[in-house]
Amino acid sequence: MTVPREFREPARSRSDLVIGRDEPFTAARAQLARGGSVLLHGPAGIGKSTVLRALAAEYGEAARTVLRCSATESESHLPFLALADLLGLVLDEVCDKLPAAQRTALESALTGRGESTLQRDGLALRLAVLSALRALAAEGPVLVVADDLQWLDPASAELLGFAARRLGDTPVRMLCAARTEDQEYDRHLRASPPDTLALRLGPLSRTQTAALLDHRGYTGLPRAAVRDIHRTSGGNPLFALELGRALAENPTPPRPGEPLPVPTSLRALVLNRLGMLSPDARHTLLVASAGARPTLATLHAAGRTDAEAETAWAAELGLLATESEGPAVRFAHPLISAALYAEAPAQERRAAHAALSRAASDPIERARHLALATTGTDPAVAASLAEAAALARDRGAPSVAASLGRLAARHTPAEDGPQALLLQAAEDAITAGELDLARDIAREVLSGSTVPAERVRAWIVVIETAGHAMTEVDAVFPQALADAGDDPRLLARIHYQLGWRALLVDGDFDPAREAAAYSAELAARGGDRYTELMALAFQAQIETLMGHPDAPRTIKRALKEPQDPRVSSHHNGAGYARFRWLMMSDQLPEARATVTALLREVRRRGSVESEVHFLRGLAETELRTGHCARALDLARESLRLARDTGIGEVASAVLTSLTEAAGGELDRALALAREALDHSEQDGDQMYVSRALAALGHAQLVAGDAPAAVASLRRVRELEQGLGITDPARGRWHGDLAEALVRIGETEEAQDVIDTARARALRLGRESVLAVLDRAEALVRAARGERESAAAQLTSVQDRLAKLGYGLEEARAAFALAALRTRRPGPTSYDEAARLFRRCRALPWLSQVESAVTTPPADPVPAPVAALDALDSLASMERQVAALVMEGATNREIAARLFISVKTVEATLTRVYRKLGIRSRVDIVRLAAGRPGN
């Protein structure tokens, strides 16, 4: 039906309506903007109607007439109903414009007054619908919005399709949605124009599912629960929201190992064909739903003798998927399995698990089924589960180990003390990246245990799950110290964490180093080799960042035998400390080999937190060596894993920002750096405030916004002076700051930054840092008119960086040299820089080369007084844009403040440059500095 403009709902922001649909949404917007039509399709609950409403709200404003219909299955037998919804309210507007026969046929069909049918009035009706749409379009654009095309009554579908195929260039766009399975959408295109773009909506990722649940208010769900919701829903938004609601409303959460509660609404939706099965076949499917990886052999061993015939029957009904390879019995959708299990009485579930415990050959599966078949405590079952948890841990499945450990604790009698099992489960959960679960288990132990060792161990879990937000657990430390008493083993673990707090929250290296050394001393006194090694490795990391001369010696102490295998591959262990030292010492091949081996080992062990760290380390190595595409892939993988688990999100965002600026998208680099800065400031993490600002400044420099880069990197300099960081290889921002300062004309400050960093780099032997500083100094010399010496220095720098293996920095030196040698840019002068950037796959830098090649030569900058007079002669919009440039605003910020597009800003700046006889926004800043009174 037509919705009068004054009664339309106000358009909500796209982020409020559409989550995880950026790609199809963008494609649909582009198609509609071109005047084309769109068909959204996918299975029930996948979010078609949500995307349809968002697009309709956005594009309905540009249409003079919006025609809407939303069909239902119960009304699909009523002829012309959808057509009445679409044209009923505009019938009076168009009737007078139709020939008499068409008008009569259309009125009869839409009002029901008469006996109009497709058989009797077919041609007249078809032409009437086409004429009506043309008449409406003659007054302005028309948007037809049709949801649930699959329920459109056949008569309306036929008439709409007839008109759609003949509209041609008439300004009528169709925005439709249809429920489909797989790719069967062709039949729905018959009701759409020939050039319609069909877009299939697929399942959401786990991160997108989490965002959807958060948006709808289910914010208190643990990450493990979100993971289960995503797996059970198959990424279907409707299913995920219903499961989230059921879990949030359920007063008793599922037992460890049990599936999620499935609400009645979803059970009815997915099990409507279950009633066609026999009771025996239903029980066979129940046994399959209780198994982790059911096969026909497993079902036979569990006593289901007719499993082949019963599963074939279920597959015909669409309950099971037919597998082309392998013996697995797989449900058509994970929700079918969960709903079937939830529908069964508790006694039948236990019987299914008991049968599977006898059938399972794997000890882990056997123990899990035995536990779920048993009620109450049972020492034998608990012992079996504890053994299975240890086996899962050895296999590199810490998440499984945590689940089995909780089950073991549940079946352990209170007098036998289940706390040790719970604490091990909590530590396994941390290894698996399930921090919420680990914290909950630790709180459970603290509420019931009075044993100091157990309580301190639980406090350590609470501290470790806080990550970098250690201010949130400040109150924990006094309680943990009180529980530890004078036990050196317990005190060692607490002082190790106090060292991290001093580093992350206070940003103070000396107290952090002292706490680490004291922790190592206490651990050695108490015979705790694990904590001693971890503390020594931490001490080595701090000394490396400080540029302390003891760093190599401390690393050797941390690597001394006897070693603990848990430390050797830990992200805070000696192996990673050695990797950081190798990176800062320019030993890139050794660093890559070290971190690659570490990553391989933690993946074998299933340690998610360490995997996030080592992915970042490997990405950084690839970035330094100039393999930008590989670095970008690794950094993005690290960020996805960090966001899925809540581990190391800020650090991964910082590194991904750097790799995006090198080989990806500059807008994304800027956004990630700002996101990391916001989070680190909220967490009170001074170390990562500095790192996020360094990434932001670098991205701003690559984007050509030198004033903003200077502002960001000056803050980094102030922060690192306060933190006591003296090694310029730690952040490698000094060359960027000097270069940005040169661009805005602050050559004296740039030289001061170079001289200070150079003295420290010489003391520590940081060859790559010295080369980058020399590159920046060459820019200072060029700005002062010393072009020959600057060119000689850049030639030397390029050669040194190539020998050290810093591919991207080598390319930057070649780029600076080409710009220096070429007064009038041409395509051949930048060939070497383009070749090196292309080898690195450094796309943002290649764009800079292309811009330098195509930029026309400019006349010398006019004298300040003449230029200042020219500023006053600019048009109003040009003066506003120039004024905002003087304030340091980016093109995007200028566009937002003046309510114009970025392209308009760019075009305006081009006119400003031409009128003032200058070449860049930096020259505008220089002109501003030359105004009287500035």
N, C-alpha and C positions, 0 to 999 in steps of 0.2 A: 504494500500500500504506500501511498505518498505520505511523507511526514512533513507537515508544514514547518518551515524553518524556525518559527518562534517556539515550537514545542520539541525541537530536537534536544537530546541530551548534550550537555557541554562535552566537548572532546577532552578525554583524559590523556595524560602523557603516555607516550608509547611504552615507556618502561613499566608503567603501572599495569599495562594490559598484556604485553607480549614479553615472555621470558624465554630465552634460548631459541629465538626464531629470527635472529639477525639476518641470516643469509636469505631465507625465503621472503622475509619481510622486505628486504632491500630490493630483491628481484621483482616482487609484486609492485612496489612503489614505482620502480623504473618503468615497468610495463604500463601502469595506469597513467604515469606522467606523459608517456608517448601517445596516449589515447587508445591503448589496447585494452584487452579484457583479460581476466585472471580466473582460473579455476583452481581452488584449493582442495586437495583430497587427501585421504588417509583413513585409518581405522577409527572406530568410535572412541571418543575421549581424548584424542590426540591434540586437540586445541584448535581445530579449524574455525569454529564459531568465534573464538576469542580473537584470532588473527583477522577474521572477516570483519568483526565489529571495529577493530582498531583501524583497519584500512578504510572502512566506510566512514568512520568519524573524520578521518583526515581528508579524504577526497570528496566527501559529501558537501563540504563547504564550497567547493569550486563548482558544483553542479547546480543548475537552476532547479532541476527536478530530481528527486530521489524516489525510486520505486522499490518497494521491499516486499518480500514474501519469505515465509519460513514454513515449509511443509512438515507434516507429521504423518507417521505411519497409519494412525487410526483414521485419518481423513483422506488418504491417498486414493480412495475409491470414488470420491466425489468429483465429477467432471467440472472443469473450469474453475475450481476453487483457488488455485494459485494465481490464475489469471485475474480473478476478482480481487485478490489481495494486491496485485500489482497495479491494476488500472481502475479499480473501483472508485477511488476518490478523484480521479482526473477525467472520469467519463464525461461529465458536463463540459469540461474544458475542451475536449477534442471532438465530441460528437458532431458539432456543427461543421467541422472541417472534413468529415468523411462523406463519401457518396452514400446515397440513401440505403442501398442494399447492404453495404458494409455496416452502416450505423445500426440498422435493424438487427442484423445478425449479432453484432457485438453487444448491443443492449440486451437482447434475448439471452445470450450466454452468460452475461455478468449478473443480471438481475434475477434470472430464473423465471421471468415472465414470458413464457413461450416454450417452444419445444426445439430449440436450436441444438443441433448435433453436428459433429464433424462429418458424418456421412451425408447429411442433408445440406448443410451450409458450409461445407469444407472450404471452398475457395474464397467465399465472401469473408469468413472468419479469419482465414489466414491473411488476406489482404487488409482486413480491418486492423489487426494487431500491428502489422507493418506500417500502415498509414498513421495509426495513433502514435507510434514511437517517432515517426518522422515529423509529425505535427508538433509534438512536445519538443523535439530537438531543434525545430525551427526557431523556437523562442529562447533556446540556450541549452547547454550540455545536459545530458541525462545520464544518471547512474542507476543501473539495475542491480539490486543486491538480493541474491537468492540463496538462502541457507538450506541445507539438507535436500539437495537436488534429487537424491535417490528416492524421496517420498513424493516428488512432484506427481500430480495426477497425470496420466498419459495424455489427456487432451491438451492440458496447459503446456506440457513439455513439447508436444508436437507443434503447437502454435508459436511458442517462444523460439524454438529452433528454426522454424520457417522464416521468421522475421530476422533472427540473428544472422542467418546466412545471406541475407539480402540488404543489410544495412549499409555496407560499403563504407564510404567516408562520412556517413552521418555521425554526428558527435554523440553517440550512445555507447557507453562502456558498461560491460557486465562484470560483476564481482560475485562469484558463486563459490559454494562449498558443497562437497559431496562425500559421503562415507564410502570408502573403497577398501578392499583387501588387496594386498600386494600392489600390482600396477594396473589393475583393471579399472581404468577411468575413461576409456575411449567412448563408451556409450553416453557418458554425461557431456561430452564435447558436442553432441548433436544439438544440445540446447544452447550452444554458445557460438559466438562469431568464429570464422575460420582461423583468425590469427590469435586465438586465445592461448595464453601461456598457462600450462598445467604445472602446478607445484605440489609435490607430495611432502607432507609434514611427517617427519620421522620421530623416533623417540628422543627424549631429552637425555643429556649426559648426567652423571651423578652430581656434578657441580651445579648444573642448571636445575635439577630436581631440588637440591638443597636451597637454591635461591627462590624457587617457587614456594616451597614450604615456609621459608622465612617470610616471604611477602604475604602469605595468607595467615600469618600469626602463629605458626607452629615452630616457634623459635627455641623452645627448650628441649628439642629432641637431640639426643646424643648423636655423634657422627656415625656410630655403629648402627643406630636405628635408621638414620638417613640412608646408609649404605644398603640395609635390608629392604627399605622401602623402594629404593631405586631398582634393586634386583627383582623384587617381587612384582613391582608394577611394570617392569620392562621399559621404564622411561615414559610410560603413558601418564600425562599430567592429571587426568581425571582419576585414574586408579591411585596415583601417588597421593593426591589430596585426600581421597577417601581413606586410604591406609593411614595417613598422618592423623586424620581426625580420629579414627578408631584407636590409634595408639595413644594419642593425647588424652582421650576420654576414658581409657581403660585404667581402672584403679590399681590393677596388678599387672605389671609388665610380664612379657613372656619369660619362661624359664630359659636359662642358657641352653642353646641347641634347638629350641622350639621356634617355629615360624611365627610371623606376625599375626595378630588378630585381624580377621577379614570381616568387615561390616556386612550386614545382611544385604544391603543394596548391591554390593559387588558380588556376593555369592549368587544372588539371583541372576545377575547379568551374565556370569561366566558358566554357571552350572545348569542352565535351563534345559540342556540336553542330557543331563545325567540320569533323569528319570527313565530314559529309554533303555538303560542298561539293566541287566539282571543284578540281583544282590551280590552274587559271587564276583561278577565283573567289577562292580563298584568297590568291593573289598580289595580286589587285585590292584585297582588304581590307587586305593588308599595306601597300600603297602608301597607302591611306587612313589607316591607323594612323600612318604616318610623317609625314603632313602636319599642319600646324597647323589649317587650316580647309578640309578637302577638299570639293570640289564635283564633280559629274559632269563639268563642263567641264575641271576640273583633271585628273581621272582620264583623260579622253580625251586631253588634251594630253600626259599621261605615258605614252601608248601602250596604255591599257586600253580597247580598242575596244568590248568588250561590257559596259561598266560598268553600263548601265541594267539589263540582265537579271541580272547577277551581284549587284548591290546589292539588287535586288528579292527575289532568292532568299534572300540573307542576312537581309533584313528579315522574311521569312516564318518563318525559323528563330529569330527573336528576337535575332539578333546586331546588327542595326541598328535604329534607331528610325525610324518613318515620320514624315516632316515634313509638316505641313499647309501650311506656307508656306516659300518659299525653296528654294534649290538645294543646301543643305548636305547632306553625307553624315555623319550623326551615329550613333555607336555607342550601343547601348541602355544601356550603362554604361561609364564611363571605363576601368574595369578590363579590359574586353574588349579595348579598343584596346591597353592596356599589355601584357596577356598575349599577345596575338597578335604584337606586336613582339618581346617577350622570347623567344617560342617560335621565331622565325625565325633561321636561321643568319646569321652576321655578313655573309657575302658577299651574301645576298639583301637584307639591310637596306641595305647600301651601294648596291646596284643600284636599290632603291626611291628612295633619296635622290638618286641621279644622275638618275633619270627626272624627279623632282620639280624638281630644279634647272633642268632644261631647260623645264619646264612653267610654273614660277612667273613671274608678271608683276611681283610686288613685289620690289624689290631686297633687302630684308631677308630675306625667305623664300628667295630664290634663293641668297644668300650662305650662309645656314644650311645648306641642303641640300647645297650644294657642299662645305662643310667636313665634313659628316657622311658624304659619299661619298668623301672623300679620306683616305688614311692617310699618316702622316709629315708632314714640313714641306714647305711650298710657299709661296714669297713671294707669288705671284699670288693664291692663295686668302686668305692673311693680309691682303693689301691690300684685297681685296674685303670681308672681314669687318670690317676697321677702318672702312671707309667706311659699311658697314651699321650699325655701332655708333653712329657719329656721327649718322646719320640717325634711328636709334631715340631717341637722346638729344634731338634736336631735336623729335621727335614727342611728347615727354613720356612715354617708356617706358624709364626708367632700368634697370629689371630686365632687360629685353631687351638693352639696351646692355651691361650687365655680362656677360651670358651670351655675347654675340657677341665682346666684348673678350677674354674668356678663351679662346674658340675661336681668335681671331686670334693670341693669344700662343702657343697650342699649335702653330699652323702656322707660326710665325715661326722661322727658323733661329737657333740660339744666338748666332752671330756677329753677327746683325743686332740683338740686344738686345730681347727680348720684355718687359723689365721695365716700360717706359713704358706698354705696352698693359695690363699687369696692374694697374699703379697706377691708370690711368684706370678700369679695370673695378672696382677696389676702391672708388673714389670714387663711381662710378655705383651700386654696391651700397649704399653709405651713403645716397645720395639715395633709393633705393627702399626703405629701411628694412631691408635684409638685412645686419644688422650682423655676424652670425657669418661670413657669406661674405666680407665686406670684411676682417675680421680675419684669416681664413685666407689670403686672397690677400696681405695685407701681410706676414704671416710668411713666406710663400713667397719674396717679394722680398728680405726681410732675410736669408734663408738663402743667397741666391745672388748678391747685389749688393754691390759695394765702392764704388759711386759715391755720394759724399756727398749730392747732391741727391735721388737715388732713395731712399736710406736715410732721410733726414729726412722725405721725403714719406710713406714707409711708416710711420715712427714716428708721424706725425700721424694717420694712419688708425687705428693701434692706440689712440691716446689718444682720438680722437673716438668710437670704438666703445664706450669704457668708459662714456659718458654721464655721469651724475652720480656714479657710483662711481669717482671719480678717484683715490682712495687705492689702488685696485688696480693703477694704472699709475705709481706713484711712481718705480719703478726705471727707467722709460723716459726720464724727462727728462734725467738725466745722460748717458745714451747718445746721446740726440738732440743735446744741446748739444755733445758731443764730435764727433759727425759733422758738425755745422754749421760748426765752426771759427770763422772771423771773417767769414763770408759774411752780409751784413746781410739779404738776402732770406730765407735759411734761419733765421737767428736771430729775425727778425720773427715767423715762424709759430710758433716754439716759445714765445716770450714771450707771444704771444696766448693760447696754451693755459695758460701759467703764471698768467696773470691769472684765467682761469676757475678754476683750482685754488685760488688764494688766496680767491676768492669762495665757492666751493662747499664746500671742505673746511675752510679756516681761518675762513671767515665774516668775513674782514677786508676792509673796503671800500677803505681807503687803499692797501694794497699792490696790490690788484686794479686800482684806477684807475691807479696808477703803471705797472704792467705793461702795461696797455692803451695808455697814452700812449707808452710806450717802444717798443712793438710798432709803432704807427703811425709813429713817427719813423724806425725802422729800415726799415720797408717803403717809406717815401717816399724814403729814401736809396738803396735798392736798386731803385727803379722798379717795385715790386710794388703796383699800385693796388688790386687785389682785397684783399690783406691790410691795406693802409692803411685802406680803407673799413670793413672788418669790425672793425678795432681801434677806429676812431673811434666806430662804432655801439655797440660794447661799452662804451667809455668813457662814452658818453652814457647808456646804460642804468644804469650804476653811479651816475653823478651824479644821475640822476632818483630812484633809490632813496634816495640820501643826502640828497636835498633840496638838492643843491649848486647855487649860483647860476649855474654855468657850463653847466648841462645844455642849455638852449636854444641856446647858442652852439655847443656841441659837435655837437648834432644838425644845425645848419646846415652845419657843416664836413663832416659825414658825407654830407650831401645835395648837396654842391657838385659840379659837373661837373669832369672827365669821370666818369661813373658806369660801373659794371660791372653788366651785367644780372644776373649771378649773385648780386650783393649786394642789389639793389633788392628782390627778393622772398624773400630769405633770412630765416629766423626770428630770426637774430641780426643782421640788417642794419638800416640806418638807418630803413627803412620801419616796422619793428616797434618800434624805439626811439621813433619819433615817435608811434606808436599808444599806447604805454604813457604817454608824456607827456600826450597828449590825455586819456586815461582819468583820470589823476591830477589833471588840471586841470579836470575836470568838463565837458569838451567832448564829450559822448556822441554826438551825431549825426555829428560829424567822425570820431570814433574808429570808429564802426560803418562808415562809408563807407570808411575807410582799410583796416581789417582785412578787409572784404568783398572789396575789390579785390585785396588780397594773397592771400587764399584762392583766388580765381578764377585768379590767375596760377600759383600753385604746383600747383593741380590740373591746369592745362594742361601744366605741365612734368613732372608725375609725381613731385614731391618729397614723399615721405611724411612725413619728419620735420618739415618746415615746415608741412605740412597739419595734423599733430597740434597744433602750436603755434597756428596761426591758428584752428582750430576752437575751441580753448580761449579764445582772445581774443574771438572773436565770441560765444561762450556767456557770457563774463563781461560783455560789453556788454549782451546781452539781459537778464541777471540784474539789472544795475544799473538798467536802464530799467523793470524790473518785468514783463518778458515771461517768466514763470517756466517755462511749458510749452516754449516755444521754446528757452530756455536749457538746460533739462533734456535735450531731444532732442540738441542740439549737444554737450553735455558727454558724454552717453552714447556718441555717435558717436566722439568723441575718445578716450574710454576704450577702446572696442572696438578702434579702430585702434592705439592705444598698446600694448594687450596682444597684438595680433596680431604687432606688429613688435618689441616690446621697447623702444620709444622713448617717453620721457616718461611712464612709467606712474605715477610718484609725483605729478607735477604734474597729470595728468589725473584721478587719484583724488581729489586735494584739491579741484579745481574741481567735480567731479561730486558730492562730498560737500556742497559749498555749495549746489549746485542742487537736490539731493535734499532738503535741509533747507528749501529755499524752496518747491519745487513738487512734491516726490516723496514718498519714504518715509523717515521719520526713522530707522528701524532701519538702513536701507541707508546713510544719511548717516553715522551713527555708525560702522558697520563700515568704510566706505571711508576715513574719517579715521584710524581706528586702523591700518588696513592701510598707509596712506601714512606714518604715523608710524613704524611698525615698519621699513618699507623704508628710509626716509630715515635713521633711526638706524643701521641696518646699513651703509648706504653712507657714513656719516660726513658727510652733506650737511646742514650746519647751517642753511642757508637754508630747506630744505624741512622740517626738523624744526620750525622756527618756523611755517611755513605750515600744516603738518599739524595742529599744536596749535591754531592759530587756527580751523581748520575744525572740529576736534573740540569746542572750547569753544563755538563758535556752535551746533553741532548739540545739544550738551548744554543750552544755554540754551533753544533752541526746544522741546526735549523736557521742559522744566520742571525740570531737575536743576541748579539754581543752584550748589550747593556744588561739584559736579564741574566746572561751567563756570568757576568762579573758580579752581580748582586748575590747569586747563589754561591759562587765559589769563594767570594770574600767571607761568607758565613762559614764555609768549610774551614778556611784558614784560621778563623777565630776559634772555632770549636776544637780543632786539633791542637792548637796552642794550649788551650785549657786542659785538654785530655792528656797532654804530654806525649803525643805521637810525633816522633822525630824522623822516622824513616819515610822518605818520599816515595818509596816503592809500595807503601801500603795502599794508598788511594790513587796515586798517579794522576792527580788533578792539577799539579803545579804548572805543567806546560799548557794546559787548557786555559787556566786563569791568565797566564802571561799573554797568550795569543789573543784572548778576548780583550784584555787591557790595551793591547796594541791597536786593535780594531776601533776602540773608542778614543784613541789618542793619548792614553795614559802610559806613555813609554817609560817614564821614570819608575812608576810603581811596578810595571812589568819587569824591569831590570832588577828591582829589589827582590821580587818573588823568585826570579831565576837565581840570583846570587845566594840567597838564603838556602834554597833547596839544593843548589849545587854543592855548597860546603858540606851538607849532610850526606849527599849522595857520594861525594868523593871519600868521605870517612868510611862509609859502609861498602864501597865498591859496587855501586848500583849503575852498571854500564848503560843499560837501556834508558834509565831515568836521565843520565847525563846527556845522552844523545838527543832525547826529546827536549831537554832544556836548551841544548844548543840550537835546535830547530827554532824554538821560540825566540832565542836571542838573535838569530838571523833576521827574524821579522822585525825585532826592535831596530837592528842596524839598518834594514831597508827603509823603515819609517823615518830614520834620521838622515836618509840620503846616501848611506854607505852601501850602495848596491853591489859593488864588486866583491867586497869582503863578505857580504851576506850570501851571495851566490856561491862563493867558495865554501863557506861554512855549511850551507845546505847540501852541497855535493858530498862533502865529507860525512854529514849526518846520514844521508841516504845509504851510503856504502856501509857505515857502521851498523845501522839498523838491519840491513839485509843480512850481514854476517851473524848477527845475534838471533835472527829468525823471527823478527817482529814485522810480519808482512804488512799489516795495516798501517803501522807507524811509518814504515818505509814508503808506502804509497802517499801518505800525507806529506812527507818531505819532498817527494817528487812533484806533488801538486803545488806546494809553496814555491819550489824552484821554477816551475813553469810559469806561474803567475809573475814571479820576479823578473824573469828573462823576457817576458812578452809584454811590450808596452801596448801593442795593438793585437788583441787576442785573435787567433786563427785556429783552424782545425788541427794543424800539425803540431803546434807548440805544446799541446797537452797530451800527445799520443802516449808518452811513457807513463804519465799519471793515470790515464784512462786504462792502459794495459794492466797496471798493477792493481788498480781498484777492481777491474773486471776479474782478475785472477783471485782476488779476495772475496768476490761476490758482495762487494760493499756498495749496495744500491744507492743509499742516500748520498754517499760521496761521489758516485758516478753522476748523479743528478747535478751536483755542484760543478763537476767538470763540464757537463753539457751546457750548463748555464754560463760558465766562463767562456766557452767557445762561441756561444751565440750572442753574448752581450756586445752590443756595438761599442766601439771606442768612444770615450767621452772626452770633451775638451777639459783642459785644466780647471780646477775648482776656482771660481772667481774670488776676488778679494773679499774679506769678511764684510766690509761695509756694503759693497754692491749686493752681496748675497742676502744680507739682512734686509736691504730695501726690497729685494725680490720676494722675500718671505711675506712682507706686508702687501705685495701685489697679488698674492694667490687668491683664488676664488674661496668662498666661504667653506665649502666641503674640504677643499685642499688644505686650508689653514687648520681645520679641526683635526684632520688626519695627521698633519705634520706635528701639531701640538702633542697629540697622543704618542707619536713616535718619540718625541723629545722626552716624554715621561717614561719611556722604556716599554710601552705596551706592544704586544705582538699583534700581527695582522688579525688573528682570530679574536683577540681581546678588543681591538679597535672596532671590528665588525659588530661585536655584541653591544658595545657601548653606544655606537651610532645607529644601530638597527639597520645595518646594510650587510651585504654579502661579503665574504672574504675576497671574491673576485673583484668586487667594486673597490675594495680597499687597495688591491694590487694595481688596478687600472689608475686609481687616483694617485698613488705613489709614483707610478710611471710618469704621469703628467707633472708632478712636483719635481721629480729629478730633471726632466727636460727643461722646465722653466728656470730652475735654479742652476742648471749646468753642473749637476753632481751625479754620482753613480750609485749611491747606496744610502740606506737609513742611517748608517754611521756618520755620513757627512751632514745629515740633518742635525744629529746630536752635536757635532762639532760647531755648526752654525749657532745652535742655541747657546753653547758655552761662550761664543764670542759676542753675545748681546751685551750692551752696556748694563752694568749692574749685576751681571752674573759672576 
